[in-house]
């Protein structure tokens, strides 16, 4: 599931990158891997890039981001009742 979100963020950033050729390049460079039992793994740099893309959605207000990764930000958003309703059909998420 995490790999899907990372790939979605890459697609939003560079739509032409996520073609078959783009995915093959990521596989060839061992930046993403898929095991025989369909387990997905990615290089830490790819995941960090995803976190930064999500952070850029709102650098000052974590409650406006599509996802939260930092446990302190999650706590702050919940504590201060800053949770907003999101739709699973939003353009921020793959369908």
C-alpha positions, 0 to 999 in steps of 0.5 A, a space after each residue: 500500500 505504501 508503494 502505491 502512494 509513493 508511485 501515485 505521488 511520483 505520477 502527480 509530480 512527473 506524469 510521464 515518468 510512471 510509464 512502463 519504462 519508468 517502472 522498469 527503470 525503478 526496478 532495474 536500479 533496485 529502487 523498488 522490488 516485488 517479491 514472489 508473494 507480491 510484497 512491495 519494497 522500495 529504497 529509503 530515498 524513494 520513501 523519503 521523497 514521498 514524505 517530502 511531496 506530501 509535506 509540500 501539500 501544506 508545509 505549515 498545516 499538517 491537517 491539510 495533508 493527504 497523509 501524516 507520517 510523523 507521530 508528533 504531527 498525528 498527535 497534534 492534529 488529533 489533540 487540537 481537533 484539526 481532523 478534516 473529512 476526506 473523501 476516498 474519491 479525492 484526487 489526492 488518492 489513487 482509485 
